[in-house]
Amino acid sequence: MIINEKVAYLKGLIEGANFDTNTTEGKLISEIVNALELIAFDLEEHEESIDELGAYVDELDGDLAEAEAAISVSYTHLRAH
């Protein structure tokens, strides 16, 4: 996922720049990157959930199509008699 890669890149830049996390600016930048990491992690989890739900909806759609076909055949059969 590209967002995780971007956050990891930012984190690497900050670590490579040797920001002093004892300064106000260093703490701020460190906390911003930590928050971005959490957001990226949550986003990835939500995307996985959405993919799972999409697969489930596809299964339900297939099941519904089979049920509609069975009902249509039954209805056609009843009308013929």
GIHUVEN-V358433 format. One record per residue. RES is the residue in one small letter. NEAR is the number of other ideal C-beta (glycine too) atoms within 12 Angstrom. D_LAST is the distance of its C-alpha to the last C-alpha in whole Angstrom. Layout:
RES/NEAR/D_LAST
RES/NEAR/D_LAST
This chain:
m/17/59
i/12/61
i/20/62
n/21/63
e/15/65
k/18/67
v/26/68
a/19/69
y/18/71
l/24/73
k/23/74
g/13/75
l/15/77
i/26/78
e/16/80
g/10/81
a/16/83
n/12/85
f/22/84
d/14/86
t/19/83
n/11/86
t/12/86
t/12/84
e/15/83
g/18/82
k/16/80
l/17/78
i/23/77
s/23/77
e/17/74
i/20/73
v/27/72
n/19/71
a/17/68
l/24/67
e/24/66
l/17/64
i/18/62
a/25/62
f/19/61
d/18/58
l/20/57
e/20/56
e/16/54
h/16/52
e/18/51
e/15/50
s/14/48
i/14/46
d/15/46
e/14/44
l/14/42
g/14/41
a/14/40
y/14/38
v/14/36
d/14/35
e/14/34
l/14/32
d/14/31
g/14/29
d/14/28
l/14/26
a/14/25
e/14/23
a/14/21
e/14/20
a/14/19
a/14/17
i/14/16
s/14/15
v/14/13
s/14/11
y/13/10
t/12/9
h/11/7
l/10/5
r/9/5
a/8/4
h/7/0
